[in-house]
Amino acid sequence: MKVKSNWVKFTTAAALAVTGFGVANLANSNATAATVKAATKKVKINYVPGYGINIWDNYENPNFTGERIKHGKTVAVLSSAIDQKGNTWYQIGENQWIQARYTVKPGTKIKAVSPQKKSVKQAEKVVDLANAEVGKAYAWGGNGPQGFDCSGLAQYVYSKAAGMNLSRTTYSQVKEGKKVSLQNLKPGDLLFWGSSTAPYHVGIYVGNNQYVHAATPTQGVVKENLSSYFYPSVAKRVLD
């Protein structure tokens, strides 16, 4: 175990073994004195005013817990870890992890976020939540949170992650936002299959040539690579 400036890096299991307790919710301002004492440092959430960052259940194969911490809130950190992509994560409770890139030291003045940067942050939130829904069931007419059809998934993700009110069907969703080239996609874009004016299917582009969609009753919500065998006909950008 490597210790540097009282900052210990270990996995969730090791953290519980060393501290000797489990923390239900360090993000909660009502944390006990014993809990706060065990934390190694505190950080301030630096995201987008009025919004919050997702809390994940682990850092290696993260799943969204359904909880968020608002921009500007200060939280106690138990440990840190680095994932396979080199991203740093902070543990703030038992099965509660946040991405370090969305934090600053307490007392740091948080600057206002430009509209362009806010759009990027919203796209990140859409991608995070879309990825968190992978594995959910397909349900005809379903709009969450346990089951979705394709347009119900898009409506749910944009509503919860970006506060946007997308319409309910593929026929109406394709009329929203602005059309963008399929060769110039950005995370958070909507992808449609079929007619460009009356498509039969929609998915959410999450970057790296991948998209998340409620595929079929057998597959449920899945993440797939864009393929020439099933290539979208049109893409719409609704966050700009």
Secondary structure, 3 states (H helix, E strand, C coil): CCEECCEEECCHHHHHHHHCCCCCCCCCCCCCHHHHHHCCEEEEECCCCCCEEEEECCCCCCCEEEEEEECCCEEEECEEEECCCCCEEEEEECCEEEEHHHEECCCCCCCCCCHHHHHHHHHHHHHHHHHHCCCCEECCCCECCCEECHHHHHHHHHHHHHCCCCCCCHHHHCCCCEEECCCCCCCCCEEEEECCCCEEEEEEEEECCEEEEECCCCCCEEEEECECCECCCEEEECCC
